[in-house]
């Protein structure tokens, strides 16, 4: 019986075997996807939605609202931002929906309950944190707790609220 590393096996055979093993082991790794019921408000100059729905996490983020079993609103954050099937870059999303002065991935940070503006003016509070960011271009209050997220920019008239439903 030939030994695994004997000359009976060619280098090509071993390379092919390694590629197959890596391919199938890579396919076996699934990203955990969670979906939680939420009540949310998404109010900007171009979008006004207040509804109950689901926030799905895992790779991309998906915020969905339903009414009478029909989809009313869908926001997907992956490599691009998609609203009800229309996709654009994060920078374009900010320009059209939020504010062109915001950092590109601010919407993702908000939906993931992460600090915005690289943690500027971050204050830890109880079970979360608070940020107040004032500038001639925006006046932001951002609060994250275990129960939800509150983002308000009074200069740009933007309100985003997420509350987990029990």
N, C-alpha and C positions, 0 to 999 in steps of 0.2 A: 504494500500500500504506500503510495507516495506521500511524503510529508508535505504539509501545506505550503511551505516555502521552498520546496524542491524545484528543480529546473523543469519539472513536468508541467507546472503552471506558468503560463507566460505572464509578463507584467501587464499586458493588455487585459487578460482575464481578471486579474486582481483589481485593476482599475475599474473595469466594468462592474464587477461585484460591489466595489465600494460606492460607485455612483448609484447603483440600484438600492443599496442599503440606505444611503443618505436620502435618496428621493422618497422612499417609503416611510422612513422615520420622520421626515419633514412633513409629509402628508398626515401623519398620525397626530401631530401636535395641533390641537384645536384651541382657538382662543375662547376663553370663557365669555359667554354673552349673558347679560342680565337685563331684565326688563322690569321696570318698576312703575306702578301707577302714579301719576302726578296731576296736580291742578296747576295750570300755568297761565300767565299773562305775558304776551309778547306784543308790545305796543311801540311802534316807531312811526316815522313819517309815511312809510309805505306799507306797513303791515299792522293790522290790529286784530289780535286773536286773544280771546279769553276762553279757555276750555279745559276739559279733563282729557287725559290721554295717557301715553306711555313714553318713558324715556328709556331707550335701549342703549346699553353700553357694551362695547366689545369690538375693538378695531375702530370702526366708525361709530359715531353717535347718531341716534335717530330720535327726534322728538315728533310724536304723532298725536293728532287730535281727531276724534271721531264724533259724529252726531248722527243719531238714528242708524248706527251701524255703518255709516259711510265716512270715508276719510275726508276731513275738512282742511287739514293742514299737515304738511310733512316737511321737516327740516332735517337734512342729512349732512353730517360733517365728516368727511373723509379727506381725501387728497384735495377735494374741492367742496364747495358749499352748494347744496341743492335744495331749492325751495319748490315744493310741489312739482318736481321733475325738471325744473330749470336750473342748470348748474353754472357756477361761476367761481372764480378764484376768491380766496379769503379777502384780498385787498378790494376786489370789485364788490363783494358782499358788504364790506364796511362802507364803501363809497355810496352804494345804492340804498342800503338798508339802515346802517348805523351811522358812523361818522368816519370820514376819510382820515381823521387825525388819530384814530384808535390803532393800536398794534394789530397786525394782521389776524392773529389767532385769538383775539379777545372773546369771541363768541364761544369758542371751544373751551376756554378756561372758565367761562361763566357756567356753561352746562356741566362741566366736570367739577365745579365747586373749588376751583383753584384760584390763587391770587392772580390779579391782573396787573398790568404795567410793571412787570418784574418785581412785584411785591412792594411797590412804592407806598409809603405811609401805612404799612401793615401793622395792625394791632391785634394781638391774640385776645380773644374774649370767650370765656366759658368753653363751650363746645365748638367754637369756630373762630372766625376772625372778622375784622372790619377794616375797610379802606375808604378814605375820603381823599379824592384827587381833584384839586381845583386848579384851573388854568383858564386863560382867556377863551379857550376853545371848548371846554367842557367843565361841568360841575357834577362829579360822580360820587355817589354814595353806594358802596358795595358791601353787603353783609352776607356771610355764610354761616349757617348753624346746622346742627344735625337735622333739623326739620325742614330746611329749605334755603333758597337763595333769593336775594333781593338786590337788584341792580337798577339804579336810577340816575340818569343824566338829565338834570333839569334844564341845562342850556340847549341840549339837542332834542328834548322832549322824548326820551327813550325810557321805557320801563320794561324790565324783564323780571318776572317772579316765578319761582318754581317751588312747589310745596309737595312733598311726598304724601300720598294718601295711604291711610292705614287699612 
